[in-house]
Amino acid sequence: MANRRKFIAGLGALATGSAAAVGTGAFTTARVDRSISVDVAGDNAAYLGLDPSISEYAVQQNKKMQLVFDGSNGQNGDGLNPDSDTGFHNVFRIVNNGTNTIRAQLQDVPSDSPMVFKYTSDADDSTTLTDQTYFPNSPQPLADTSYGPSGSTNSGYLELDPGNDAYVHVSFYLRDEGDATDDVTTDKSAIPSDVGIYASALPDTDGL
């Protein structure tokens, strides 16, 4: 029995010496307890920031941004003109408050909807829509096939670096005749009641 104890002790010493020589630092299991702090911020302050403060056509209620074109947010009018095309500049901002570059696009907007989303990198104070780019996945009633910045290899997304923002503009195409093509309906009932904005983060330079 004494010899057996010596053999086990010797084997342990050999294993320890081998690990020190190789230097892998491997371990089988470890448990480390840490605290977690999580909060639900309003849309304007969340990592994917949605800032409604730049127009009366967007408002934050119960920490969620809502788009309002029905006169309920103090506008002088009560809604859109019938049989009309109406555009609203600088309705809200989308802000990357995270630490990774993100790619954003619309979700849950039917391709034939008369509600159209565009964006610019800065506030658009022009009287036309020519400098605006269709938000990825937005309906395109003017049959414009451009999705994203001209020449961009990631043209299927709105790409924002950390701290950057984009101004989002909203138009409604309700004229039976005019600019809208047959691919987009002019039926007001086709305007979605909810709009989704999907964003995915790109790995940073460290692969994180």
DRENVEXFI-321366 format. One record per atom (N, C-alpha, C, CB): x, y, z; residue in one letter. Coordinates in pm, whole numbers, padded with zeros to 5 digits, always signed. Glycine has a CB too. Layout:
// residues N
XYZa;...
***
This chain:
// residues 208
+00085-00120+00000m;+00000+00000+00000m;+00088+00125+00000m;-00096+00001+00124m;+00198+00120+00069a;+00288+00234+00071a;+00344+00260-00067a;+00401+00211+00171a;+00377+00156-00142n;+00431+00173-00276n;+00326+00234-00369n;+00481+00039-00332n;+00199+00192-00351r;+00093+00244-00436r;+00073+00393-00411r;-00038+00168-00410r;+00079+00439-00289r;+00067+00580-00259r;+00181+00659-00323r;+00064+00603-00108r;+00299+00603-00322k;+00412+00670-00384k;+00392+00682-00534k;+00543+00595-00354k;+00336+00578-00597f;+00313+00580-00741f;+00212+00689-00779f;+00264+00442-00790f;+00102+00700-00703i;+00001+00802-00732i;+00059+00941-00714i;-00122+00784-00641i;+00132+00962-00610a;+00193+01092-00587a;+00290+01127-00699a;+00264+01094-00452a;+00365+01028-00743g;+00460+01052-00852g;+00388+01085-00982g;+00549+00930-00872g;+00277+01018-01010l;+00199+01045-01132l;+00143+01187-01129l;+00085+00943-01147l;+00096+01229-01011g;+00045+01365-00999g;+00155+01467-01025g;-00016+01386-00862g;+00270+01444-00975a;+00380+01536-00998a;+00417+01541-01145a;+00501+01496-00914a;+00411+01428-01214l;+00443+01423-01356l;+00341+01502-01437l;+00448+01277-01404l;+00213+01489-01404a;+00108+01561-01476a;+00123+01711-01456a;-00031+01515-01430a;+00153+01750-01336t;+00170+01893-01309t;+00287+01949-01387t;+00192+01917-01160t;+00393+01878-01391g;+00508+01925-01467g;+00479+01933-01615g;+00626+01833-01442g;+00403+01839-01670s;+00369+01840-01812s;+00284+01959-01848s;+00298+01712-01850s;+00184+01991-01764a;+00097+02106-01790a;+00177+02235-01786a;-00018+02111-01687a;+00269+02244-01694a;+00350+02365-01684a;+00436+02382-01808a;+00437+02362-01558a;+00482+02270-01863a;+00569+02277-01980a;+00490+02320-02103a;+00638+02143-02004a;+00370+02263-02122v;+00290+02295-02240v;+00228+02434-02228v;+00179+02189-02259v;+00176+02468-02109g;+00124+02602-02085g;-00010+02629-02151g;+00222+02703-02132g;-00099+02532-02161t;-00229+02554-02226t;-00324+02635-02139t;-00293+02422-02261t;-00315+02624-02010g;-00408+02695-01922g;-00549+02641-01928g;-00409+02839-01956g;-00569+02521-01979a;-00703+02466-01994a;-00760+02424-01860a;-00702+02347-02091a;-00896+02433-01849f;-00964+02383-01731f;-01094+02321-01776f;-00989+02496-01627f;-01150+02235-01689t;-01271+02163-01726t;-01395+02244-01699t;-01278+02032-01652t;-01410+02294-01578t;-01527+02374-01543t;-01485+02488-01453t;-01636+02288-01476t;-01566+02593-01453a;-01545+02705-01361a;-01678+02774-01340a;-01437+02806-01415a;-01701+02821-01222r;-01821+02899-01193r;-01779+03032-01133r;-01916+02823-01098r;-01824+03141-01198v;-01793+03274-01151v;-01923+03353-01147v;-01687+03344-01243v;-01963+03398-01031d;-02087+03474-01016d;-02059+03623-01030d;-02154+03444-00880d;-02143+03689-01113r;-02132+03834-01133r;-02271+03895-01129r;-02060+03867-01267r;-02278+04021-01095s;-02407+04089-01092s;-02445+04135-01233s;-02403+04210-00995s;-02574+04151-01256i;-02627+04196-01384i;-02715+04317-01359i;-02706+04083-01456i;-02695+04419-01441s;-02778+04539-01431s;-02844+04561-01566s;-02694+04663-01389s;-02977+04551-01572v;-03052+04565-01696v;-03163+04667-01675v;-03110+04429-01743v;-03183+04753-01771d;-03293+04847-01765d;-03359+04853-01901d;-03245+04988-01720d;-03486+04886-01904v;-03558+04908-02029v;-03571+05058-02048v;-03698+04838-02028v;-03497+05110-02146a;-03499+05254-02171a;-03608+05288-02271a;-03362+05303-02222a;-03644+05413-02278g;-03734+05456-02383g;-03668+05443-02518g;-03779+05600-02359g;-03748+05439-02624d;-03694+05423-02757d;-03588+05526-02790d;-03804+05429-02859d;-03603+05647-02739n;-03508+05752-02773n;-03371+05730-02710n;-03562+05886-02730n;-03362+05652-02602a;-03236+05632-02532a;-03186+05488-02539a;-03251+05673-02389a;-03257+05401-02609a;-03218+05261-02617a;-03096+05246-02707a;-03334+05174-02669a;-03037+05126-02710y;-02921+05102-02795y;-02955+05126-02941y;-02868+04959-02775y;-03073+05079-02984l;-03127+05116-03113l;-03219+05235-03087l;-03203+04995-03184l;-03165+05355-03103g;-03240+05474-03065g;-03338+05517-03172g;-03145+05587-03035g;-03462+05544-03130l;-03565+05600-03217l;-03608+05732-03154l;-03687+05501-03235l;-03567+05840-03215d;-03586+05973-03157d;-03705+06042-03223d;-03459+06058-03173d;-03817+06058-03151p;-03935+06122-03208p;-03940+06273-03187p;-04058+06059-03151p;-03837+06329-03128s;-03845+06469-03084s;-03832+06569-03197s;-03739+06496-02983s;-03800+06525-03318i;-03771+06620-03424i;-03896+06661-03503i;-03669+06562-03519i;-04012+06600-03475s;-04133+06640-03547s;-04256+06615-03461s;-04144+06563-03681s;-04367+06676-03501e;-04494+06653-03432e;-04564+06528-03484e;-04584+06774-03447e;-04503+06458-03578y;-04565+06338-03634y;-04512+06210-03571y;-04543+06333-03784y;-04430+06226-03467a;-04381+06112-03390a;-04386+06149-03243a;-04236+06071-03434a;-04418+06053-03159v;-04431+06079-03016v;-04389+05952-02942v;-04577+06122-02979v;-04336+05968-02822q;-04303+05853-02738q;-04407+05838-02628q;-04161+05867-02678q;-04472+05723-02625q;-04571+05692-02523q;-04538+05557-02462q;-04715+05692-02582q;-04537+05553-02329n;-04501+05429-02257n;-04368+05374-02307n;-04611+05323-02274n;-04273+05466-02329k;-04137+05434-02372k;-04127+05382-02515k;-04079+05332-02279k;-04238+05384-02590k;-04236+05337-02728k;-04271+05451-02822k;-04333+05219-02747k;-04197+05459-02932m;-04227+05562-03031m;-04349+05523-03113m;-04106+05585-03122m;-04433+05621-03140q;-04549+05601-03227q;-04549+05709-03334q;-04680+05605-03145q;-04590+05671-03455l;-04608+05767-03563l;-04754+05806-03568l;-04561+05709-03699l;-04782+05936-03572v;-04920+05984-03568v;-04943+06083-03681v;-04952+06049-03431v;-05035+06049-03770f;-05072+06138-03880f;-05223+06160-03879f;-05027+06078-04017f;-05279+06165-03759d;-05424+06178-03745d;-05464+06303-03666d;-05481+06055-03676d;-05369+06394-03646g;-05400+06517-03574g;-05398+06505-03423g;-05530+06566-03615g;-05361+06389-03371s;-05370+06367-03226s;-05250+06421-03148s;-05384+06221-03198s;-05149+06469-03216n;-05031+06517-03145n;-05015+06668-03157n;-04906+06448-03198n;-05128+06739-03164g;-05123+06884-03166g;-05107+06945-03303g;-05014+06930-03080g;-05114+06863-03411q;-05107+06922-03544q;-05233+07004-03571q;-05089+06812-03652q;-05222+07101-03660n;-05338+07183-03695n;-05440+07103-03775n;-05295+07307-03774n;-05393+07011-03858g;-05483+06930-03939g;-05520+06801-03869g;-05420+06899-04074g;-05617+06731-03929d;-05665+06606-03869d;-05627+06482-03950d;-05815+06611-03855d;-05554+06499-04059g;-05517+06382-04136g;-05476+06417-04277g;-05630+06284-04139g;-05462+06315-04362l;-05417+06330-04499l;-05531+06374-04589l;-05358+06199-04551l;-05494+06439-04699n;-05593+06472-04801n;-05634+06345-04875n;-05538+06578-04900n;-05761+06334-04912p;-05801+06219-04993p;-05745+06231-05134p;-05954+06209-04998p;-05720+06115-05197d;-05672+06111-05335d;-05553+06205-05353d;-05785+06148-05433d;-05450+06187-05267s;-05336+06278-05268s;-05207+06202-05243s;-05353+06389-05163s;-05096+06262-05280d;-04963+06216-05240d;-04908+06318-05141d;-04867+06199-05364d;-04871+06272-05023t;-04827+06364-04917t;-04697+06314-04857t;-04936+06378-04806t;-04600+06404-04846g;-04470+06367-04789g;-04439+06447-04664g;-04361+06388-04891g;-04375+06382-04569f;-04336+06445-04443f;-04185+06426-04425f;-04416+06385-04322f;-04114+06537-04415h;-03969+06531-04396h;-03936+06523-04247h;-03902+06653-04460h;-03824+06454-04217n;-03767+06455-04082n;-03871+06416-03977n;-03709+06593-04050n;-03930+06299-03992v;-04034+06253-03899v;-03972+06202-03770v;-04120+06143-03964v;-03864+06123-03781f;-03792+06077-03662f;-03650+06042-03702f;-03863+05955-03596f;-03566+06024-03601r;-03427+05982-03624r;-03409+05840-03576r;-03328+06077-03552r;-03325+05765-03645i;-03278+05636-03595i;-03131+05654-03560i;-03300+05520-03701i;-03095+05616-03437v;-02962+05646-03383v;-02897+05517-03336v;-02971+05749-03266v;-02771+05499-03367n;-02696+05385-03317n;-02629+05425-03186n;-02590+05337-03421n;-02693+05390-03075n;-02637+05417-02942n;-02555+05301-02889n;-02748+05449-02844n;-02530+05201-02972g;-02448+05087-02932g;-02301+05110-02961g;-02495+04961-03001g;-02223+05004-02952t;-02078+05014-02974t;-02034+04942-03100t;-02005+04957-02855t;-02127+04881-03174n;-02095+04815-03300n;-02168+04883-03415n;-02132+04665-03293n;-02112+04874-03534t;-02184+04919-03653t;-02308+04832-03671t;-02093+04913-03778t;-02420+04894-03710i;-02543+04818-03728i;-02594+04835-03871i;-02651+04864-03627i;-02673+04737-03913r;-02746+04744-04040r;-02895+04737-04006r;-02703+04628-04139r;-02970+04831-04057a;-03112+04840-04024a;-03196+04828-04150a;-03144+04971-03950a;-03315+04771-04135q;-03411+04764-04244q;-03551+04755-04186q;-03381+04644-04336q;-03650+04783-04271l;-03790+04775-04229l;-03837+04631-04227l;-03878+04858-04321l;-03936+04605-04143q;-04004+04476-04138q;-04155+04503-04133q;-03957+04390-04015q;-04232+04405-04181d;-04378+04405-04165d;-04448+04516-04242d;-04414+04417-04020d;-04384+04569-04347v;-04450+04666-04434v;-04475+04599-04568v;-04364+04797-04451v;-04600+04575-04606p;-04628+04509-04733p;-04567+04585-04850p;-04780+04495-04754p;-04516+04511-04948s;-04446+04576-05059s;-04537+04664-05143s;-04381+04472-05147s;-04669+04641-05136d;-04762+04723-05215d;-04829+04831-05131d;-04868+04635-05278d;-04780+04855-05010s;-04839+04958-04923s;-04814+05097-04979s;-04783+04947-04781s;-04909+05190-04963p;-04886+05328-05008p;-04804+05410-04910p;-05017+05396-05030p;-04762+05350-04797m;-04681+05420-04698m;-04534+05391-04727m;-04719+05376-04552m;-04456+05497-04751v;-04319+05484-04799v;-04223+05549-04700v;-04304+05548-04939v;-04111+05482-04676f;-04009+05533-04585f;-03881+05560-04663f;-03982+05432-04469f;-03822+05677-04639k;-03694+05712-04696k;-03605+05768-04584k;-03710+05816-04812k;-03477+05790-04616y;-03387+05845-04515y;-03279+05930-04581y;-03323+05733-04432y;-03220+06015-04499t;-03101+06092-04536t;-03007+06092-04417t;-03138+06238-04579t;-02880+06118-04441s;-02783+06118-04332s;-02794+06243-04245s;-02642+06107-04388s;-02852+06349-04300d;-02875+06473-04225d;-03020+06516-04241d;-02778+06586-04273d;-03061+06614-04164a;-03197+06666-04177a;-03218+06717-04320a;-03223+06779-04074a;-03331+06683-04379d;-03362+06723-04516d;-03461+06839-04512d;-03420+06603-04597d;-03413+06957-04544d;-03497+07077-04543d;-03532+07123-04684d;-03426+07189-04468d;-03512+07035-04783s;-03543+07071-04920s;-03694+07062-04943s;-03468+06981-05020s;-03737+07109-05058t;-03880+07103-05093t;-03911+06986-05185t;-03923+07234-05159t;-03812+06899-05210t;-03834+06783-05296t;-03793+06657-05221t;-03753+06796-05429t;-03814+06541-05286l;-03776+06413-05227l;-03656+06352-05300l;-03895+06316-05231l;-03593+06429-05386t;-03493+06372-05475t;-03365+06330-05403t;-03459+06469-05583t;-03335+06390-05290d;-03212+06358-05218d;-03232+06247-05115d;-03159+06482-05149d;-03350+06192-05108q;-03379+06088-05010q;-03363+05949-05071q;-03521+06104-04954q;-03317+05855-04988t;-03297+05717-05031t;-03403+05628-04967t;-03155+05667-04993t;-03458+05536-05044y;-03558+05445-04988y;-03498+05366-04871y;-03610+05349-05096y;-03572+05362-04761f;-03532+05278-04648f;-03540+05133-04694f;-03624+05303-04522f;-03440+05051-04663p;-03443+04913-04708p;-03574+04842-04672p;-03326+04837-04649p;-03632+04776-04770n;-03760+04703-04762n;-03881+04795-04767n;-03765+04622-04634n;-03862+04924-04792s;-03977+05013-04807s;-04043+04988-04943s;-03934+05160-04794s;-04176+05002-04951p;-04241+05003-05083p;-04180+05114-05169p;-04395+05025-05069p;-04183+05095-05301q;-04123+05191-05393q;-04224+05228-05502q;-03994+05134-05455q;-04314+05317-05475p;-04420+05349-05571p;-04371+05420-05696p;-04523+05432-05506p;-04252+05477-05691l;-04199+05546-05808l;-04112+05454-05894l;-04119+05669-05766l;-04119+05325-05864a;-04045+05224-05941a;-03895+05249-05939a;-04094+05220-06084a;-03846+05305-05832d;-03703+05330-05816d;-03642+05205-05751d;-03677+05459-05729d;-03544+05146-05815t;-03488+05020-05765t;-03368+05040-05674t;-03449+04933-05881t;-03332+05163-05642s;-03217+05185-05556s;-03253+05152-05411s;-03168+05332-05567s;-03170+05068-05349y;-03189+05032-05208y;-03061+05068-05134y;-03223+04879-05192y;-03060+05181-05070g;-02942+05218-04993g;-02855+05317-05068g;-02862+05096-04957g;-02747+05361-05006p;-02661+05462-05066p;-02605+05418-05200p;-02548+05496-04972p;-02593+05509-05292s;-02542+05477-05424s;-02400+05421-05416s;-02545+05601-05514s;-02378+05309-05482g;-02245+05251-05486g;-02209+05170-05363g;-02146+05357-05504g;-02296+05160-05265s;-02265+05086-05143s;-02271+04937-05168s;-02362+05125-05031s;-02173+04864-05116t;-02175+04719-05129t;-02276+04656-05033t;-02037+04661-05102t;-02322+04733-04935n;-02423+04685-04840n;-02555+04757-04866n;-02377+04707-04694n;-02594+04767-04992s;-02707+04851-05029s;-02841+04796-04980s;-02711+04868-05178s;-02843+04672-04929g;-02968+04618-04877g;-02997+04661-04735g;-02966+04471-04884g;-02913+04748-04679y;-02927+04789-04541y;-02899+04938-04527y;-02832+04707-04450y;-02953+04995-04422l;-02907+05126-04375l;-02799+05098-04273l;-03026+05213-04315l;-02676+05135-04302e;-02564+05102-04214e;-02523+05225-04135e;-02444+05048-04295e;-02516+05208-04002l;-02482+05318-03913l;-02368+05278-03820l;-02605+05362-03831l;-02264+05358-03817d;-02156+05336-03722d;-02199+05382-03583d;-02028+05409-03767d;-02130+05339-03478p;-02165+05384-03343p;-02169+05537-03333p;-02066+05327-03240p;-02276+05588-03274g;-02292+05732-03258g;-02353+05802-03377g;-02161+05792-03229g;-02368+05733-03490n;-02425+05797-03609n;-02576+05784-03613n;-02364+05738-03736n;-02640+05867-03695d;-02786+05864-03704d;-02830+05884-03848d;-02847+05972-03613d;-02959+05867-03870a;-03020+05894-04000a;-03157+05953-03975a;-03029+05763-04087a;-03197+06045-04062y;-03329+06108-04053y;-03426+06032-04144y;-03322+06259-04092y;-03539+05995-04088v;-03636+05913-04161v;-03753+06001-04204v;-03686+05794-04073v;-03794+05985-04329h;-03901+06063-04389h;-04012+05968-04435h;-03848+06149-04508h;-04135+06011-04424v;-04250+05925-04454v;-04339+05992-04557v;-04330+05892-04325v;-04380+05916-04658s;-04471+05967-04761s;-04587+05870-04778s;-04397+05986-04896s;-04699+05925-04823f;-04819+05845-04850f;-04863+05872-04995f;-04934+05879-04748f;-04883+05766-05072y;-04923+05778-05212y;-05066+05725-05225y;-04825+05699-05306y;-05161+05818-05226l;-05302+05781-05226l;-05375+05826-05353l;-05371+05841-05104l;-05302+05878-05452r;-05367+05921-05575r;-05397+05801-05664r;-05278+06023-05651r;-05517+05796-05718d;-05554+05689-05810d;-05476+05699-05940d;-05703+05692-05838d;-05442+05817-05980e;-05363+05839-06101e;-05248+05932-06067e;-05449+05897-06217e;-05134+05907-06129g;-05020+05995-06102g;-04892+05917-06095g;-05041+06070-05973g;-04812+05945-05992d;-04678+05889-05987d;-04675+05741-05952d;-04596+05965-05888d;-04769+05696-05870a;-04765+05559-05821a;-04784+05460-05936a;-04871+05536-05713a;-04711+05350-05932t;-04723+05246-06033t;-04828+05145-05991t;-04588+05177-06058t;-04854+05048-06079d;-04954+04947-06048d;-04910+04853-05936d;-04985+04867-06172d;-04780+04857-05903d;-04728+04768-05798d;-04763+04815-05657d;-04578+04755-05811d;-04814+04937-05644v;-04845+04993-05513v;-04991+05035-05512v;-04752+05113-05479v;-05064+04991-05410t;-05204+05027-05400t;-05220+05169-05348t;-05278+04929-05308t;-05332+05231-05378t;-05364+05364-05324t;-05473+05354-05218t;-05408+05458-05436t;-05499+05233-05171d;-05603+05209-05073d;-05551+05243-04934d;-05651+05062-05079d;-05615+05336-04864k;-05571+05377-04731k;-05569+05260-04633k;-05660+05488-04677k;-05659+05163-04652s;-05665+05050-04560s;-05540+04963-04568s;-05787+04966-04589s;-05458+04982-04672a;-05335+04904-04685a;-05219+04966-04607a;-05297+04892-04830a;-05241+05081-04546i;-05137+05140-04462i;-05124+05056-04335i;-05171+05290-04427i;-05006+05004-04304p;-04992+04915-04189p;-05014+04988-04057p;-04854+04851-04188p;-05067+04917-03960s;-05087+04975-03827s;-04962+04964-03741s;-05203+04906-03756s;-04869+04879-03780d;-04742+04863-03709d;-04630+04854-03810d;-04744+04737-03617d;-04517+04908-03772v;-04398+04903-03856v;-04283+04851-03771v;-04364+05043-03916v;-04209+04755-03824g;-04094+04701-03751g;-03964+04755-03810g;-04096+04548-03755g;-03870+04784-03723i;-03735+04820-03766i;-03641+04715-03709i;-03694+04965-03717i;-03577+04641-03799y;-03487+04533-03759y;-03344+04581-03775y;-03512+04405-03842y;-03262+04561-03673a;-03121+04601-03680a;-03033+04486-03633a;-03096+04727-03594a;-02926+04463-03704s;-02827+04362-03666s;-02691+04427-03656s;-02825+04243-03767s;-02612+04384-03559a;-02482+04443-03535a;-02374+04367-03611a;-02451+04445-03384a;-02278+04440-03665l;-02163+04379-03730l;-02053+04359-03626l;-02114+04467-03847l;-01971+04254-03642p;-01858+04237-03549p;-01764+04355-03556p;-01782+04108-03580p;-01707+04393-03441d;-01610+04501-03442d;-01474+04448-03486d;-01600+04567-03304d;-01373+04530-03480t;-01241+04490-03530t;-01179+04378-03447t;-01147+04608-03531t;-01231+04357-03325d;-01182+04248-03241d;-01264+04121-03260d;-01184+04289-03094d;-01363+04124-03351g;-01446+04008-03374g;-01554+03990-03275g;-01365+03888-03377g;-01589+04094-03197l;-01689+04084-03091l;-01821+04139-03138l;-01642+04158-02966l;
***
